[in-house]
């Protein structure tokens, strides 16, 4: 959805810049006090379920399924890898 002033629900596409600024400033202070806090590690364990279907479990407890559509030999139980990649650009 495009972000416009004509959006019917202004809460659907708004960004709380004050909140993000406060989080950034809090992290910046913490990093200056202890530079080791600036290091972030992201982990996930990935396993092949079958053929194209993969399951990833993150260290935070999220589970992500990745597959291909049936037309490409998958089961369609999850988004294709490139769909996750394209979506990540928007995140």
ABEGO torsion letter per residue (X at the ends): XBBBAABABAAAABBBAAAAAAAAAAAAAAAAABAAAABBBBBBBBBBABEABBBBBBAAGBBBBBBBBAAAGBAGABBBAAAAAAAAAAX
